[in-house]
């Protein structure tokens, strides 16, 4: 019984920590105070490390996570902490909204002067009515009170701003009921 209460406390503490960080990030972005600390970094390793951290959540839902990288190592000039944050948001959302025994694929392709990164899931997808609002602050679609996927509704807004701060672009394609594909670019 004690373990149950400790797990609840830890879960709530983690949720409050994420909420606080999201609010701080969005405040910095809106105030124009977001500073990137760019260095030459292997983006493939960052993605692999992020997947390793999120793998227990995938395993808990029996979600298969696959990767497709154009090369085994790819150094680009980025803020590694912010790129980890981007992939954590996108892959984390994919895990959150993909049902048991689903699949997530993370791809990175070299498109000449830029990289194209994709996070593809077999989740519930996003309706056509909601697709244009997906990167707005405090957006949560189909959220019902109680158990289930929870969040602040800030993750995708922050993700978009971080990608744009790296001079990249982001978009989403979705087939409602079949899954979503978040696609973003980063200059090399």
N, C-alpha and C positions, 0 to 999 in steps of 0.2 A: 504494500500500500504506500509506503514511504517513497519507493522508487517512482510510482505513478505521479506523486505530487512534485517530486524533484524534476521529472521530465516535463511536467506542465510549466514549472517555474523557468526551466532552461529554455523551453520553446517560447514563452512569453518574453523572456529577456532578449533572445535572439531577434524576435519580431520588433521589439522596441529599439534595439540597436540598428536594425536595418531602416526602420522608419526615421530615426534621428539622422542617420547618414544620408538617406534620400533627401530629407528636408534641407540639410546643410548643402548638399550638392546642388539642388535646384536653386537655392538662395545664392550660392556663388555664381552659378550660370547667369541668373537674372541680373545680378549686380555687376556682371562683366569681370568678376574676380577669379574665374577659373584659369588656373595656370597649368599648362602641360609641361612635364619634365621628360622631353623626348631624348631617347638614346637609341643607338643601333641595337635592335633586339630580334631574336629569332621568334617570329610570330607562330610558327608551327609548334615550337616547344611550349609557348604560352597557352595555345589551344589545348594541347595534350595535357598539360598540367591542370587546366580548368576542368577538362573532362574527368580527369582522375579524381578531383575533389567532388564533382557532382555524380560520379558513378554509383555511390551507395544509394542515392535517391532513385537513379535509374533501375538499379538492381531491385530495390524495394517494390517497384511497380512492374518488374520484368520487362523493362523497356530496353530494346537493343539500341546501342549508340554506335554509329559507324562514322568513319572519317574518309575523306578523299582529298589528298593534298597534291598539288602540282609537283612538288619536290619535297624531300625529307627535311630540308632546312632552308629557311628563307629570312634573311636579316633585312629589316626595314627600320626607318627612323620613326619611332612612335613613343608614346608614354606607356610603358608596359603595364603599370597599375590600372590605367584607364581602359586599355584594351582588354585586360582581364575582366574588368567591370562590365564592359560591353558583352563579352562572350558569356560571362556568368548570368547576366540579365537575360540574354536571348536563349541560351541553353536551359537555364532555370525555368523560364516561362514554358519552353517546349516540354520539359519534364512535367511541369505543373498541369498543363492542359492536354497532355497525351494520355490516353487511357492505358490500363494494364495491357501488357504484351504489344505495345505500340513500338514505333521506331523513330529515331532521330538521326539525322545525317548532318555532319558538319563538313563543308567543302571550302577549300581555298584554291582559287585559280589565278594564274598570272595572265593578265590582260594587257600586257605591254607596259604602259606607264602607271598602271594601277593594279591592285589586287582586288579580286571579287570574292567576298566571303559570304557563305550561305549557311543558314541554320534552317533545316527542313524537318517538319514533324508530321506525324499521322494523327494529330490531335483533332479537336472539335472544329477548328477553323474559325474564321471571323466572317460575319455576315457582310453582305455588300453594303448595307446601310452603315455599318460601323467601321469599315476599312479606312475611310478618310479621317477618322477620329483616333486611330490607334496610337498615334504618337503624341496626343494631347495629354496634358497633366490631369491626374486624378481620374483617368478612364479605366473602368472595369466593366467588361461586358458579360452579362448573364450571371453576375455574382448574386448568390442567394445567402441569406444569413445562416450562420452555423458552420458546420463542417465543410470542407472543400477548399478549393484554391483561394488563397488569401494574398493580399499584397496592398501596397500603398497607392497603386495607380500612377506611380512616378517613374518606374523603371524604364519604360520605353521612351518617355519624354527625355529622361537623362541620357539614355543610350543614343538617341538622335542627336542631342546637343554635343555629346562626346565625339561622335563620328564626324559631325560638321566641324568641330574644333580641330580635328585632324585633316581638314579639307577633303573629307569624304562625303558620301551621300548614302542614304538608306531608303529602302522601300519595302513594302510587304505585298505578297501575292497570297491569296487564300481561296480555297474551295471549301465553302461552309459544309461542315460535317465530315470533311476528308483530311484537312490539315492546312498548315500554313508554311510559307517560306519567307524568311526575313533575309534580304539581300543588302549587303552594304559594300562600299568600295573604300579603299585607302590608297592614296598615292604612294608609289614606291620611292 
